[in-house]
């Protein structure tokens, strides 16, 4: 902890840690996981049963922050790579290695388990057949990997054109939204989804390059206000769902990702830059900073394995005679402590086993030149 450079942007690290915590705890404690008629597992959330619960998703739908942090960190990494003369290909390979090694180990272990189960006597159903929700979070890794691959291009565009890149992306998202929602072109919805995540990643460049957390209060408020106005307009006027997570019986803003998530990214960036001065002061204290460091050491490991920890507890719970309720009843709410504590214990074991893969993936990189004036979170 004492070795942390004074110039490091600790708020970015804290935002990444927060993303991991929110995603993990949401899946563990705010999923009404239960068996369907054919024995499959499904995991809807209880937002529809909580009055005003949709409003919480404007903060707790944390996926845009993942991409904001990713854009910030990738720009820092690209600037350092350029400073030490690393090629674009070398930079992309290094960043993808950090993503793909831990993912490959996770996939190989699960595939081996599936093949063993398939070879045993009796019927076998593959994971994606009986628990597709287990695999759903992994879409993030695919999209993020593609964004890493084009960082040399997008970072160069940001350096040359700045805010104009964001403006073009906003225009393209608007056109794609009209084509999807107005003309009914399904393919336009998926193209728009890609543009939205690119926009979020590019916003991360702006966060870094414009030092938004150090701007005057009025400018930081303007960022949050612009995002909030966009969200309000899209949900109250344009007919986009108010909930930023998939909700029973309501169109999803996430699959495919639409303009509401782009507005949410601006709003959440505004919240982050608003709290930056106070958060930086707080994160100077070891009691606040140490958990952030610990979580960031194994962030990808936690992301990959948290659903495994959850599944282990589900199996144990059912094996002991427990029944998974299909609705968020009072009994379901009363059990939330169990679904926080038990998967956490399993998660500690899994992190102990697999975090070394993540650490190894970060090694074997060229010795870096002195960092830029303001060091970010790589």
C-alpha positions in Angstrom: 0.0 0.0 0.0 2.8 2.4 0.9 4.3 1.8 -2.6 1.2 3.3 -4.3 2.4 6.4 -6.2 0.9 9.6 -5.0 -0.1 10.4 -8.6 -2.2 7.2 -9.0 -5.9 7.9 -9.6 -7.3 5.8 -6.8 -10.9 6.6 -7.7 -10.6 4.6 -10.9 -9.3 1.6 -9.0 -12.1 2.0 -6.5 -14.7 2.2 -9.3 -13.4 -1.1 -10.7 -13.5 -2.7 -7.3 -17.1 -1.4 -6.8 -18.1 -2.9 -10.2 -16.9 -6.4 -9.1 -18.6 -6.1 -5.8 -21.9 -4.9 -7.2 -22.0 -7.6 -10.0 -21.1 -10.4 -7.6 -23.5 -9.4 -4.9 -26.3 -8.7 -7.3 -26.1 -12.2 -8.8 -25.8 -13.8 -5.3 -28.3 -11.9 -3.4 -30.7 -10.2 -5.8 -31.5 -13.1 -8.1 -34.6 -15.1 -7.5 -32.9 -18.2 -8.7 -35.2 -21.2 -9.0 -36.0 -24.4 -10.9 -38.3 -24.3 -13.9 -40.7 -27.1 -14.8 -37.9 -29.0 -16.7 -35.4 -28.7 -13.9 -33.4 -25.9 -15.4 -32.2 -22.9 -13.3 -33.4 -19.4 -14.1 -32.4 -16.3 -12.2 -34.7 -13.2 -12.7 -34.3 -10.2 -10.4 -37.0 -8.9 -8.0 -37.1 -5.3 -9.4 -40.7 -5.7 -10.6 -41.7 -6.6 -7.0 -40.0 -3.6 -5.3 -41.9 -0.2 -5.6 -39.6 2.3 -7.3 -36.9 -0.4 -7.6 -36.1 0.7 -11.1 -34.5 3.8 -9.8 -31.9 1.8 -7.9 -30.8 0.3 -11.3 -29.7 3.8 -12.4 -26.8 3.3 -10.0 -26.6 -0.4 -9.6 -26.6 -1.3 -13.3 -22.8 -1.1 -13.1 -21.8 -2.4 -16.6 -21.3 1.0 -18.1 -18.8 1.8 -15.3 -16.8 -1.4 -16.3 -16.3 0.1 -19.7 -15.6 3.6 -18.4 -12.9 2.2 -16.2 -11.7 0.0 -19.1 -11.4 3.0 -21.4 -9.5 5.0 -18.7 -7.1 2.1 -18.0 -6.6 1.2 -21.7 -5.7 4.8 -22.5 -3.1 4.8 -19.7 -1.7 1.5 -20.9 -1.5 2.8 -24.5 0.2 6.0 -23.5 2.8 4.0 -21.5 3.3 1.6 -24.4 3.9 4.5 -26.8 6.4 6.0 -24.4 8.5 2.9 -24.3 8.2 2.2 -28.0 5.9 -0.8 -27.9 4.1 -1.6 -31.1 0.4 -1.5 -31.4 0.4 -5.3 -31.9 2.5 -5.8 -28.8 0.2 -3.6 -26.7 -2.9 -5.5 -27.9 -1.4 -8.9 -27.3 -0.3 -7.9 -23.8 -3.7 -6.6 -22.9 -5.6 -9.5 -24.3 -3.2 -12.0 -22.6 -4.3 -10.5 -19.2 -8.0 -11.1 -20.2 -7.7 -14.4 -22.0 -5.4 -16.5 -19.8 -7.7 -16.5 -16.8 -10.7 -17.0 -19.0 -9.1 -19.9 -20.8 -8.3 -21.7 -17.5 -11.9 -21.1 -16.3 -13.3 -22.5 -19.6 -11.0 -25.5 -19.8 -11.8 -26.5 -16.2 -15.6 -26.3 -16.8 -15.3 -28.0 -20.2 -13.3 -30.9 -18.6 -16.1 -31.2 -15.9 -18.8 -31.2 -18.6 -17.0 -33.9 -20.6 -16.5 -36.1 -17.6 -20.2 -35.7 -16.7 -21.2 -36.5 -20.3 -19.1 -39.7 -20.2 -20.8 -41.0 -17.1 -23.9 -43.3 -17.4 -27.3 -41.7 -17.6 -28.6 -38.6 -19.4 -26.5 -35.4 -19.6 -27.5 -31.8 -20.2 -24.9 -29.2 -21.0 -24.5 -26.2 -18.9 -26.0 -23.8 -21.4 -29.1 -26.0 -21.6 -29.9 -26.1 -17.8 -28.4 -22.9 -16.5 -27.8 -20.3 -19.3 -27.7 -17.6 -16.6 -24.3 -19.0 -15.6 -22.8 -18.0 -18.9 -24.7 -14.7 -19.5 -22.2 -12.4 -17.7 -19.4 -13.6 -20.0 -20.7 -11.4 -22.9 -18.7 -8.6 -21.2 -15.4 -10.4 -21.9 -16.2 -10.8 -25.6 -17.1 -7.1 -26.1 -14.3 -5.9 -23.9 -11.8 -8.0 -25.8 -12.9 -6.5 -29.1 -12.6 -3.0 -27.6 -9.0 -3.8 -26.5 -8.2 -4.9 -30.0 -9.1 -1.5 -31.5 -7.5 0.6 -28.7 -4.6 1.8 -31.0 -7.2 3.1 -33.4 -9.7 4.6 -31.0 -7.1 6.2 -28.8 -5.5 7.8 -31.8 -8.9 9.1 -32.9 -9.4 10.5 -29.4 -6.0 12.2 -29.5 -6.7 13.8 -32.9 -10.4 14.6 -32.7 -11.4 14.5 -29.0 -15.0 15.3 -28.3 -15.9 15.0 -32.0 -15.5 11.3 -31.8 -18.1 11.2 -29.0 -20.4 13.4 -31.0 -20.2 11.1 -34.0 -20.9 8.1 -31.8 -23.9 9.8 -30.3 -25.2 10.5 -33.8 -24.7 6.9 -34.9 -26.4 5.6 -31.8 -29.4 7.9 -32.5 -29.6 6.7 -36.1 -29.3 3.1 -35.1 -32.0 3.6 -32.5 -34.4 5.0 -35.1 -33.6 2.2 -37.5 -34.2 -0.4 -34.7 -37.2 1.0 -32.8 -38.7 3.0 -35.6 -38.2 0.9 -38.7 -38.1 -2.4 -36.8 -34.7 -3.5 -38.2 -33.4 -6.1 -35.7 -29.8 -6.0 -37.0 -29.7 -2.3 -36.3 -30.3 -3.0 -32.6 -27.2 -5.1 -32.4 -25.1 -2.7 -34.3 -26.3 0.0 -32.0 -25.4 -2.1 -29.0 -21.8 -2.3 -30.2 -21.7 1.5 -30.7 -23.0 2.0 -27.2 -20.2 0.0 -25.6 -17.7 1.8 -27.8 -19.2 5.1 -26.7 -18.8 4.0 -23.0 -15.2 3.0 -23.6 -14.5 6.3 -25.4 -16.0 8.2 -22.4 -13.3 6.5 -20.3 -10.8 8.2 -22.6 -12.4 11.5 -21.9 -12.4 10.8 -18.1 -8.6 10.3 -18.4 -7.7 12.9 -21.0 -9.8 15.8 -19.8 -9.1 15.1 -16.1 -12.9 15.4 -15.4 -12.5 14.6 -11.7 -10.5 17.8 -11.3 -12.8 20.1 -13.2 -14.7 22.9 -11.5 -17.9 21.7 -9.7 -20.1 23.3 -12.3 -18.6 21.3 -15.1 -18.8 18.1 -13.1 -22.4 18.8 -12.3 -23.0 19.4 -16.0 -21.8 15.9 -16.9 -24.1 14.3 -14.4 -27.0 16.6 -15.4 -26.6 15.8 -19.1 -26.7 12.1 -18.4 -29.7 12.4 -16.0 -31.6 14.6 -18.6 -30.8 12.0 -21.3 -32.1 9.2 -19.1 -35.2 11.0 -18.1 -36.0 11.9 -21.7 -35.4 8.4 -23.1 -37.5 6.7 -20.4 -40.3 9.2 -19.9 -40.7 10.5 -23.4 -39.1 8.0 -25.9 -40.6 4.9 -24.3 -37.4 3.2 -23.1 -37.8 1.0 -20.0 -37.1 2.8 -16.7 -35.2 -0.2 -15.3 -31.6 -0.5 -16.5 -31.6 -4.3 -15.8 -33.8 -6.9 -17.5 -37.1 -7.0 -15.6 -40.0 -9.6 -15.9 -42.4 -8.7 -18.6 -40.5 -5.6 -19.8 -38.3 -4.9 -22.8 -34.6 -5.0 -21.8 -32.3 -2.0 -22.2 -29.3 -4.4 -22.1 -30.1 -7.1 -24.7 -29.6 -5.5 -27.1 -27.9 -2.6 -25.5 -29.6 0.7 -26.4 -29.3 4.5 -26.1 -30.6 4.4 -22.5 -27.4 2.7 -21.4 -25.3 5.3 -23.3 -27.1 8.0 -21.3 -26.7 6.0 -18.1 -22.9 5.9 -18.8 -22.8 9.7 -18.9 -24.8 10.0 -15.7 -22.6 7.5 -13.9 -19.5 9.2 -15.1 -20.9 12.4 -13.8 -21.5 10.8 -10.4 -17.9 9.5 -10.3 -16.4 12.8 -11.1 -18.7 14.6 -8.6 -17.4 12.4 -5.8 -13.8 12.4 -6.9 -12.4 15.0 -4.5 -14.1 13.4 -1.4 -13.3 9.9 -2.6 -9.6 10.7 -3.1 -9.3 12.0 0.4 -11.1 8.9 1.7 -8.9 6.5 -0.3 -5.7 8.0 1.2 -6.6 6.1 4.4 -5.3 2.5 4.5 -8.6 1.2 5.9 -10.4 2.3 2.7 -7.5 1.7 0.2 -6.5 -1.8 1.3 -9.8 -3.5 0.3 -9.6 -1.7 -3.1 -6.1 -3.1 -3.7 -7.1 -6.6 -2.6 -10.2 -6.6 -4.9 -8.2 -5.3 -7.9 -5.5 -8.0 -7.5 -8.1 -10.7 -8.4 -10.8 -8.7 -10.1 -11.0 -10.9 -13.2 -10.7 -14.0 -11.1 -13.7 -13.0 -9.0 -15.7 -12.0 -12.1 -15.0 -15.4 -13.8 -15.6 -17.6 -10.8 -18.3 -15.9 -8.7 -21.1 -17.8 -10.5 -19.2 -21.1 -9.8 -19.2 -20.2 -6.1 -22.9 -19.5 -6.3 -23.7 -22.7 -8.1 -21.7 -24.8 -5.5 -23.9 -23.2 -2.7 -27.0 -23.9 -4.8 -26.2 -27.5 -5.1 -25.4 -27.8 -1.4 -28.6 -26.0 -0.4 -30.7 -28.3 -2.5 -28.8 -31.3 -1.4 -29.6 -30.5 2.2 -33.3 -30.4 1.3 -33.7 -26.7 0.6 -36.2 -25.4 -1.9 -35.5 -22.4 -4.1 -38.5 -20.0 -4.1 -39.7 -18.8 -7.5 -41.0 -15.4 -6.1 -39.3 -12.8 -3.8 -41.4 -13.7 -0.8 -40.7 -12.6 2.8 -38.9 -15.9 3.3 -36.7 -15.2 0.3 -35.8 -11.8 1.6 -35.0 -13.3 5.0 -32.5 -15.7 3.4 -30.4 -12.9 1.7 -27.7 -13.1 4.4 -27.2 -16.8 3.6 -26.6 -16.0 -0.1 -24.1 -13.4 0.8 -22.1 -15.4 3.4 -22.0 -18.9 1.9 -20.9 -18.0 -1.7 -18.3 -15.6 -0.2 -16.7 -18.6 1.7 -16.5 -20.6 -1.5 -15.2 -17.6 -3.4 -12.3 -17.2 -1.1 -11.2 -20.7 -1.8 -11.6 -20.3 -5.6 -9.7 -17.0 -5.6 -6.9 -18.7 -3.6 -6.7 -21.4 -6.3 -6.9 -19.3 -9.4 -5.8 -15.8 -8.8 -2.2 -16.8 -9.5 -3.3 -17.3 -13.2 -4.4 -13.7 -13.3 -1.2 -12.5 -11.7 0.9 -14.6 -14.1 -1.0 -13.1 -17.1 0.2 -9.6 -16.0 3.8 -10.5 -15.9 6.3 -10.8 -18.8 5.7 -7.3 -20.1 8.5 -4.8 -21.1 9.9 -2.6 -18.5 8.1 0.6 -18.6 9.4 4.1 -19.0 8.7 6.7 -16.4 4.9 7.2 -16.1 3.1 10.3 -17.4 2.6 13.3 -15.1 -0.7 11.9 -13.9 -0.6 8.1 -13.5 -3.8 6.2 -14.0 -5.1 2.7 -13.3 -3.7 0.2 -15.8 
